[in-house]
Amino acid sequence: MDFDRVVRRRRMVRNYDPDRPVPAEVVRRLLEYAVHAPSAGFSQGWGFLVLSEPGDRARFWAATTPPGSGVPDSWLAGMTRAPLIIVPHSNREVYLDRYAAPDKGWTDRDEARWPVPYWHIDAGFASLLMLLGAVDAGLGACFFGIPPASTATYRQAFGVPEEYVPIGAITIGYPAPDRRSPSLRRGRRGVDEVVHRGRWGDTLV
Ligand SMILES: Cc1cc2nc3c(=O)[nH]c(=O)nc-3n(C[C@H](O)[C@H](O)[C@H](O)COP(=O)(O)O)c2cc1C
């Protein structure tokens, strides 16, 4: 698909056809896209947990949306139909190690040197490539957060080491009709509203 179409067609899909698994070669392709994301110092401090077996997916939902978690049933019903979940993780330690190497020289491993946590940014870039790759493959996908209160349960359920932080999770599958997110009522902020030219406050002419 043409890149412009992929970008413009991408939206978060929150309901899926449960009877159409994502072909293994497409899963592989999405993960190949993920590891082609840019990363600071080429640190590549990421890790991806792929869940496609029904039992694994059920454990994921049980661990991340315990009863009383406040997640609406309608949201959960659509999302749990996804035949594939990929959980992208970031690993801060990999970046601190990488930037302590001689060509970078931040041997004090002081986190204050980092303008923002690049480890999360890079895992986010990798996630976006998977979201766009899903559209290109005729799939739908949704990036969503794992509540901090569920992180420990999630880690325990899947043996994820402490240094790996799930930055969110991505459901992927063939789209089924879904409800428009209420957040979209906010409207998309246009280029003229968010771009400053030459000096903050001066807009694009
Ligand atoms: C960091 C991040 C966290 C998000 N968390 C959730 C979430 O927890 N649940 C959800 O349904 N959507 C989540 N979304 C999707 C946003 O609601 C969605 O991207 C936004 O409303 C714009 O809609 P669109 O992506 O369909 O264009 C998240 C998106 C991002 C980038």
PDBQT file of the ligand as one rigid body, heavy atoms in Angstrom, charges set to zero:
ROOT
HETATM    1  C1  LIG A 301       0.664   6.025  24.369  1.00  0.00    +0.000 C 
HETATM    2  C2  LIG A 301      -0.754   5.653  23.964  1.00  0.00    +0.000 A 
HETATM    3  C3  LIG A 301      -1.589   5.058  24.884  1.00  0.00    +0.000 A 
HETATM    4  C4  LIG A 301      -2.892   4.707  24.519  1.00  0.00    +0.000 A 
HETATM    5  N1  LIG A 301      -3.666   4.042  25.415  1.00  0.00    +0.000 NA
HETATM    6  C5  LIG A 301      -4.874   3.597  25.017  1.00  0.00    +0.000 A 
HETATM    7  C6  LIG A 301      -5.645   2.778  25.895  1.00  0.00    +0.000 A 
HETATM    8  O1  LIG A 301      -5.228   2.470  27.024  1.00  0.00    +0.000 OA
HETATM    9  N2  LIG A 301      -6.846   2.330  25.446  1.00  0.00    +0.000 N 
HETATM   10  C7  LIG A 301      -7.308   2.607  24.186  1.00  0.00    +0.000 A 
HETATM   11  O2  LIG A 301      -8.389   2.155  23.836  1.00  0.00    +0.000 OA
HETATM   12  N3  LIG A 301      -6.594   3.402  23.339  1.00  0.00    +0.000 NA
HETATM   13  C8  LIG A 301      -5.394   3.874  23.715  1.00  0.00    +0.000 A 
HETATM   14  N4  LIG A 301      -4.655   4.633  22.854  1.00  0.00    +0.000 N 
HETATM   15  C9  LIG A 301      -5.198   4.996  21.542  1.00  0.00    +0.000 C 
HETATM   16  C10 LIG A 301      -5.629   6.457  21.487  1.00  0.00    +0.000 C 
HETATM   17  O3  LIG A 301      -6.834   6.620  22.174  1.00  0.00    +0.000 OA
HETATM   18  C11 LIG A 301      -5.785   6.850  20.006  1.00  0.00    +0.000 C 
HETATM   19  O4  LIG A 301      -4.532   6.742  19.356  1.00  0.00    +0.000 OA
HETATM   20  C12 LIG A 301      -6.318   8.278  19.829  1.00  0.00    +0.000 C 
HETATM   21  O5  LIG A 301      -7.617   8.402  20.370  1.00  0.00    +0.000 OA
HETATM   22  C13 LIG A 301      -6.370   8.677  18.364  1.00  0.00    +0.000 C 
HETATM   23  O6  LIG A 301      -7.138   7.750  17.626  1.00  0.00    +0.000 OA
HETATM   24  P1  LIG A 301      -6.524   6.945  16.383  1.00  0.00    +0.000 P 
HETATM   25  O7  LIG A 301      -5.201   6.361  16.817  1.00  0.00    +0.000 OA
HETATM   26  O8  LIG A 301      -7.567   5.899  16.079  1.00  0.00    +0.000 OA
HETATM   27  O9  LIG A 301      -6.325   7.943  15.266  1.00  0.00    +0.000 OA
HETATM   28  C14 LIG A 301      -3.360   4.996  23.207  1.00  0.00    +0.000 A 
HETATM   29  C15 LIG A 301      -2.502   5.606  22.300  1.00  0.00    +0.000 A 
HETATM   30  C16 LIG A 301      -1.216   5.920  22.651  1.00  0.00    +0.000 A 
HETATM   31  C17 LIG A 301      -0.308   6.574  21.624  1.00  0.00    +0.000 C 
ENDROOT
TORSDOF 0
